[in-house]
């Protein structure tokens, strides 16, 4: 039975880096994700004047509750959405002038609800080109705090950024949210803030964050549940195959582990224990309708295995996947059609019909790691699939292709 060692969670590593930088003292992060996104976040902290010591299995961050030590900095956020949204927010709590830019892909992704909220809190923030997009400059002079209204309907990262900021303000924050996607990611944020000594109160759509700062700690990063979805899906589409991911069990913070519940509904056997999760393919893969609003990063994984189900697979309430690294709804539909699959889409849904899948096609990645990793699962049942940009997986899992090739061999797909 293959046991797959999944790298650390990207979402948790990014939050932990913010918290460690903001905390009073030295924080040790155990088994953080080492990928393009997280390395970019760590390098951004260094540009802002934080000390970050990195070894293979642990990173140490000297926290500065008063904000960046650099009076001026130019930070390149690469392709990282968390880097691009969290670092300007962290810098705003300090004192200095900080410029942020990002890759062309990240420049296209929206920021406006977050930067509008920061301005409402008195932050001097200017977008240099397109309003609501990178590049931007923050002229920081600390933040008093108070009440702010936020639309987090495009991304829960806007709310996470403000929650993380709250303890660094002088009087705390009261955040009223008008819309919110990906609620489990916000729950990750609140649980992690608690580990760093801050308790967030929630009353319906209002989140209250006290002032007072964070305390340093040692924090272990759990494996990435979104990345685990490809390996779980590989088991589900392979009769008799089992895949176990240790470290992702009943107490996991990440909502994306809920993807295994979708696989269970489709007919896979799922066992979730305190210290790990196992998925077993039964030879049955049923069609279904799934609302994936809260686990939308795993939407492409489900889309890629949907043609092998015995009935239509309809995925709903995933409008926010259109503003990720690419328009993931259209990217999935286009690539499935390239494989001969009948697909229809709407503003926030995709419906995929079962049927034969033709191999030999080249998948267009659109520079999106999740498109490549998802269709690697489809390639288990449709040999000959290739990718125009297989290397874009370095964003979250540089060793993905090697790990997946090993699993493919163990599951017998190379025979």
N, C-alpha and C positions, 0 to 999 in steps of 0.2 A: 504494500500500500504506500504510494508516494506521500512523503511528508515534505511540504514545500516551505522553504524559509523565505518569507515575504519581507522586503525591506520596510523600514519604518514609515509611518504615516506622514505624508506630505503636509496634510492639514494640521496635524498635531505638532510636527516639527516647526512649522512656521509660527504657530501660536506660542510654542515654548520659547522660541528665539525672542519674540517680542517681550514675553513675560520676564525672561531672564535678563534682557537688557534693561527693563524698567525696574527690576527688583533691587533691594538694598543688600548687596553682598555678591558672592560668587555662586553661580548656579551651574550644576553639572547636568548635562543632558545625555542620557544613556541610550545608545543605539539610535541616534537620529538618522533620518534619511539623508544619504549623500547622493544628491542628484543636481541637475542643472538649476532647478528652481531653488532648492534650499541652499546650495552653495552661493547663488546670487543673493539670497537674503542675508546670509552671513557676511558676505563681502560688502553689502550695503551697510550693515552695522559697523564694519571696520571703517568704511569711508566717513561715517558719522562720528567716529572717534571712540567707539566701544572696543574693548579688548575681547577677542574671540580666539580661544585656543582650541585647535582641532586635532584629534587623533582618530584612528579608524573607528573605534567603538564609543567614543565619548567626546563631547564638545563642552568647553567651559567658557562661560560668559561673565565678565565683570559688569555687574549692573550699575546703572547711574540713574537713580530716581529723579534727578534734576534734569535729565535729558542728555542729548549728545554733547560730548566734550568739544567737538569741532565747532568753531564759530561759523564756518562756511563749509559746504560740501556739495559735490556734484555726484549724484548717485544714479547708476544705470541699473534698472530693475529687470533687465533681460525679458523673458517671456512670462515671468511670474506674476500671477494675479494677486496673490497674498502679499508678495513683496511690494507690488505697485500700489496697493491699497493700505497696507499696514505701516510701511516705513514713513510715508509722509505724515500719517496720523501720529506716530511716535515722535517724529521730529517736531511737530507742532507744539508739543508740550515743553519743549526746550527753549533756548534763546540763541537765535542765529538765523542765517539765510541759507536755505537748502533747496537745491534744484534737483528734480527727479525727471528721468526720461526712461523709455522702455523700447522694446523691439517694435517693428512695424505692426506685428500681430497684436501686441499688447496695447499699442497706441489706438487701435481700433476699438478696444473693449471699453465699456462705459465706466465712468467714475462719478458722474455729476451728482447723484443723490448723496454720496459721501462728502464730496467737496462742498456742496451746498450746506450740509449740516455743519461742517467745520467752520464755514464762514458765518453761519448763524451763531456759532459760539465765539465769534470774534477773531477767528484766525485770518490773518492776511495771506490769502492764497490766490495765486494768479495762474490761469492756464495760458500758456504762451501761444498756442495755435488754435486748435478746435476747442471750444468750450466743453468742459466735461471730459477731456481726454488728456493723456500725457502729450508733451512735457508740461510740467508745472513747477512753480517756485513757491516755497513757503517761507515767509518772514515771521519767524516764531518769537513770541514774547510771553510764553506761558499761557495757560487757559484757566479762566476763572471757574467755569462750570455752569451749571444751570439746567434749563429744560430745552429740549430740542425735539423736533419732529422729523422722522426719517421714513422714506419709502424704500423698503428692502425687498421689493417684488422682483427685481432683476437678480439680486445676489444677496445672500445672507452675510457675505463678507463685509458689507457696509455696516451692518449692525455689530458684527464681531469687532471691527476696528474701533467703533465708538465705545463698546463695552470695555475693551482692553485699555482704552484711553482714560476711562472714568476715574480710576484711583490716582491718576497723575494730575488731575485738575485740583484747583484749590478748594472747591466746595462740593465736588462730586457731580454726577450727571443723572438726569431724569430723561429717559429716551422714550418717546411715544412713537410706536411703529404703525404705519398705515397699511402695510402689506408685507408679507414675509414668506420667502421660499426656503426650502432646505433647513427646516427647523432643527433637525438633529445636529447640524453643524454649530448652531447657536448653543445647544446643550453641551457640546464638547467644550466650547469656549467657557461657559459658566463653570463646568466641572474643573477645568484647568485653572481658572482664576481662584477657585476655592483651594486648590493645591498650593497656590502661591499666597494664600492668606486673605483672600477677598471674597466676601459673600455678596452675590447679586440677588436682589429681590425682584420678583416679577408679579405684577398684578394685571392680568389680562394682556393688553397691548402695551403696557408701560413697564420699562425696566429701570430699576433704581440702583445706581452704583455709588458706593460711598467713597469719599476721599481717603487719603492715608497711605497710599502706596502698597507695594508688594514686598514679601520677604523671600529671599533666595532659598533654594531647595535643591535636592537631587531629584531629577524627574526622568522616569523611564518612558521611552516612546514606544507605543504598541505598533504592530505591523499594520500596513496600509490596507484597509478593508476594500477600497475601490480596486486596488491592484489585485487583491485576492479574488475578486469576482471573476477574473479571466480563468483562473485555475479551478475555481469551483464550477464554472460553466463548462470547462473542458471535461470534468468528470460527468456532468449531467448529460452531455451529448454522446458519451461513450458507455455503452451497456456494460455493466459489471465493474466499471472503473471506480476507484475511490481516491479522493484527494483530501488530505488533512493539512490544515494550516494551524500550527501551534501559536499560542499567544493572542489569538482572536477568539475569545470565548464569551460566556454568558455575561461577564462584567465589562465587555468592551465599550469604549466611549463612542465609537463611530457608528452612526446610523446606517452607513452603507453595508454593514454586515447584514442588514435586513434583506439584501439581495438573495440570500439563501432561502428566505421565506417564499420568494417568487419561484425559485427553483423547486421548492417543496410542492407548491401548488401545481407545478407543471408535471410532477411525478417523481422527482428525485427523492432519495432518502437523505435526510439531514439530521446530523447529531451535533448539538451545541453543548459543550461541557464548560466548566469553569476555565479550563486552560487551553481550549482549542475547539475547532469546528471541522467536521468531516462531511463531505458530500459524496454520495454514491449514485452513479447512473444506473437506472433500472431497465433501460430499454424503452421506457415510456416518456414522451415529452408532449404534454398536452398544450393546446392553444389556450389563451386566456386574455382577459383585459386587466391591465395593471396600472394603477395610479402611482406614478414614480416621482411625484413632486418633491418628496423628502429624500429620495435617493437617486436624483437625476444623473449623477456622474456614472451610474451603472446602466443608464438607458442604452448606450451603444452596445454593451455586453449582451443585453437581452435581444436587441435588434439583430445582432449578428448570429444568434442561435435560433431566432424565430422561424426561419424557413424549414427547420428540421422538426418542428412541432407537427402534431396531427390535425391542427386547426389554426385559424387565424390568431395572430398575436397583435393586440392593440395596446399601445402605450399612451397614456393620457397625462395631461397637466404637466407638461415639460417644456413650456414656452421659454424658460430661462436657458435651456440648452442651445438656443439660437444665438446667445451672446457669450459663448464660451470661447475656447481657442479658435473654433470655427463655428459655423451654423451646424450643429451636430445632427439635427433632424434632417436637414437636406443632405448632409454628407453621408449619413447612413442610408437614406433612400437612394441616392445616386449610386453608391457602391453596391447595394443590393440589386439594383436594376442591372448593373454591369454583370452581376452573377446570374442574371436571368430570372430574378425574383419579382413577383408582382407586389408593388408597394404603393400606398397612397398616404398623403400627409395633409395636415391642416395646421392652423396657427400654433397649436400646442399638443398635437398628437401625431402618431404614425401608426399605420396598420399594415401588417406584413402577412402575406398569404403563404401557406405551406406549398412546397413543391420542389422539384429537382433543382439543384444548384450546380451551375456549370463552373468547373475549375478553370485555371489558366488565365484568369483575368488579372489585370494590375489594379490594385486598390489605390485610389487617390487619398492621401493622408490629410491634405490641407494643413500640414505641419502640426497635426493634433495627435499627441501620444495615445489618447484613448481610442481613436479610430483604428490605429495600427494594432493595438493590443487586442481590441475586440475582434477584428477580422482575422487575427491569428487563430482565434478559437474556431471561426467558420472554416478556416483552412484545414482543420482536422478532418472535416467531412467533405471538403471540396479541394482536393490536391491541386497544386500548381498555382495557387494564389501568390502573387508577389506584391510588393509595395514600392511606391515611387520615392518614399522617404522613410525607410525603416529606422534610421538613426534618431528620429524625433522622440523616441521613447526615453532618451536620456533625460528628458524633463523630469520624470519621476522614477524611472527604473532602468538605469543604463545597462544592466545585465539581463533585461527581459528576454531577448531572443535566445540567449544561451540557456536560461532557466526553462523556457517554454519548449525548446528543442529537446532538452533532457526529459521533460514530462511527456512530450509526444512519443519519445522512444519507449519510455516505461509503460505508457498506456497502449502500446502496440500499433500506433498509427504509422510507423515507419516500416512495418513488415511488408 
